[in-house]
Amino acid sequence: MKTPIKMVSVDITARQNNANGMTRFRLEGSNDGTSWSMLRDSIPFVGATKTPQSFAVSSATAYRYLKMTALTGPTANTFLAEINVFTAKEK
């Protein structure tokens, strides 16, 4: 992202024509792209659904970069359709 933001949730949509992607993943945040902080670990993911799946994250810290790492799945590779980040409203 252009500047650090306080994320509240991340929506991930599986690829529509193949349900053999990841089944668990991790989310991490960073401000420099080198040092990463765990946002959520070992999150279950349902690849057979065509609707976005929403995953809440703590908005205590603002991050510029988001890294999603696939951990497990039925194949050695994975794929996604979209990742959307939702932010906390500034007061």
C-alpha positions in Angstrom: 0.0 0.0 0.0 1.2 3.6 -0.5 1.3 4.3 3.2 0.8 2.2 6.4 -2.8 1.5 7.2 -4.6 -0.1 10.1 -6.3 -3.2 8.6 -9.4 -4.7 10.2 -10.0 -7.6 7.8 -8.7 -9.3 4.7 -11.1 -10.9 2.2 -9.7 -13.7 0.0 -11.5 -15.2 -2.9 -10.5 -18.6 -4.3 -10.0 -19.1 -8.0 -13.4 -19.9 -9.5 -12.6 -22.8 -11.8 -10.3 -24.9 -9.5 -10.9 -25.9 -5.8 -7.5 -27.6 -5.4 -5.7 -24.6 -3.9 -4.5 -24.0 -0.3 -6.4 -25.3 2.7 -4.4 -23.3 5.4 -2.5 -20.0 5.2 -0.8 -17.3 7.3 -1.0 -13.5 7.1 1.8 -11.2 8.1 2.3 -7.4 8.0 5.4 -5.2 7.6 6.3 -1.6 7.1 9.7 -2.2 5.4 9.1 -5.4 3.5 11.9 -7.1 5.4 10.7 -7.5 9.0 7.3 -9.3 9.3 4.8 -9.5 12.2 2.3 -12.3 12.5 -1.3 -11.2 12.0 -2.9 -14.6 11.9 -1.4 -18.1 11.6 -2.7 -21.4 10.3 -6.0 -20.1 9.1 -8.4 -22.6 7.5 -9.4 -21.8 3.9 -12.2 -23.3 1.9 -11.2 -23.4 -1.8 -14.5 -24.8 -3.1 -16.5 -21.7 -2.3 -17.0 -18.9 -4.9 -17.7 -16.2 -2.4 -15.0 -14.1 -0.6 -13.9 -15.4 2.8 -13.3 -12.7 5.4 -10.5 -12.9 8.1 -10.3 -10.4 10.9 -6.9 -9.0 11.9 -5.9 -6.6 14.7 -6.0 -3.0 13.8 -3.6 -2.1 16.7 -0.7 -1.5 14.3 -0.6 0.0 10.8 1.2 -1.9 8.1 2.3 -1.0 4.6 2.8 -4.5 3.3 0.7 -7.7 3.6 2.1 -11.2 3.0 -0.1 -14.2 2.6 1.7 -17.6 2.8 0.0 -20.8 1.7 0.8 -23.5 4.3 -1.1 -26.7 3.3 -3.2 -27.9 0.4 -3.8 -30.9 -1.8 -1.1 -29.9 -4.4 2.3 -28.3 -4.3 1.0 -25.0 -5.6 -1.9 -22.6 -5.0 -3.8 -19.8 -6.7 -6.3 -17.1 -5.8 -8.7 -14.8 -7.6 -8.6 -11.7 -5.3 -7.3 -10.3 -2.0 -9.1 -7.2 -0.6 -7.9 -5.3 2.5 -10.4 -3.4 4.7 -9.2 -0.6 7.0 -10.2 1.0 10.2 -12.0 4.3 9.9 -10.0 7.3 11.1 -11.6 9.4 13.8 
